[in-house]
Amino acid sequence: MQLTHRTTGAPVTATYWMDHAWLGTHVEPGVTLDVAGGRIAGIRTGVEAPPHGATVLRGLTIPGLANTHSHAFHRALRATVQVGSGTFWTWRELMYRTAAKLTPDTYFDLARATYAEMALAGITSVGEFHYLHHAPGGTPYANPNAMGEALIAAAAEAGIRITLLDTAYLAAGFGEQPNRHQLRFSDTTAEAWAERASLLKGDDHTLIGAAVHSVRAVPADQLATVARWAEERDAPLHVHLSEQTAENDACRAAHGRTPTRLLADHGVLGPRTTGIHNTHLTEEDIALLGSSTTGTCMCPTTERDLADGIGPAAALQKAGSPLSLGSDSHAVIDLFEEARAMELNERLRTHVRGHWTAAALLRAASADGHAALGRPDAGVLEPGAPADLTTIALDSVRTAGPVPRLAAETAVFAASAADVRHTVVAGRHIVRDGRHTRIEDVPRALATAIAALHG
């Protein structure tokens, strides 16, 4: 038996025995993991049977998944936006109608159910790209962060970690005032945004980060204010980047440069920054993102749902941009599907197979996603890391058959969110045997929360 152990000074509060665990490079049978203070206190391999008192996790246990990019209220759009045809811009009008109906209470209900769905899908941490700040018409709530605090509370009740990426969204387009839908989003200036965002508080399960909605939504002369706010707090900074060719064209018309170059010129790029989508990029854009080690979050299920296009993920990673994954609009919530879609999209585009190994795709769905959310110590099964785990069944109709040593390949290329059996956050069992331990009926919670908005 091999032994790896780190003394934390805290007593062991839980022990898990995993019949198979992915240790970053390979699948290891018979692994015991001790938890102390919400972190992994020790790992033992070669343990053929569960020790007395250990909780048994049958299947493949991997580090908890990171959903790097989420708009929680978009969950209410599922199926509704599939009626008829249209473009990203017609989809956006339907999104605005849903946003207009939300209050802090209804947002809490919807987000709580959506985050519970994420927990059921093995997600232990979410990056919430939050721009729905104010009451209809743009009037601030008595508590100016009522909507953001509703999201923080929702994640706590659902049992997952959250990085609240409070988003500056100040304009409708280059030189355009917010339209009637966007008044709820706007703090009018980056300085006013920073003042409000500074009131937000984190905790053991909550980090506060920042976001630039897009170059069209934050005037160029105010980008540095948002970047500076994040830099002063060593906080993650995210930005929607080149999702649509129309944005690229408008940026060139207004500023004579691409959105990526505009962000670089105003100090937004860097290792704490993650570009969301990064779909329509020039070779210079790719070099700028890579050389600055700015991250890339790909959201393949949303990008294909909105007909956005296929981003140059392989070229970005080769240039130096770390890759992470997000479910974005929640057309589905399934990080295994996001991981395999990134690889399969690249195959369709290049007519070549095997751009990423299963291990690399799992890393994008876990460690690199957590790092993009401000938790660089998460996403690994190692002593000292947060005790966040996800266990996938290896005996479902999708996963049965392959030998255990190929369990990582099975997870990425065959499994779905429906195969998640256990989700553990900070050593606490949030999903046990496919059922949420805190929210008794997640489907009903989703249906009720969404019906309240569509009624």
Secondary structure, DSSP 4 states (H G I P E B T S, - for coil): --EEE---SS---EEEEEEEEE-SSSEEEEEEEEEETTEEEEEEE---SPPTTPEEE-SEEEEPEEEEEE-GGGGGGTTGGGSS---HHHHHHHHHHHHTT--HHHHHHHHHHHHHHHHHTTEEEEEEEE---S-GGGPPPSSTTHHHHHHHHHHHHHT-EEEEEEEE---SBTTB---TTGGGT--SSHHHHHHHHTT---BTTEEEEEEE--TTTS-GGGHHHHHHHHHHTT--EEEEES-SHHHHHHHHHHHSS-HHHHHHHTT--STTEEEEE--S--HHHHHHHHHTT-EEEE-HHHHHHTT-----HHHHHHHT--EEE--BTTSS--HHHHHHHHHHHHHHHHS---SS-HHHHHHHHTHHHHHHTT-TT-SS-STTSB--EEEE-SSSTTT-SS-GGGHHHHHHHT--GGGEEEEEETTEEEEETTEESS-S-HHHHHHHHHHHHH-
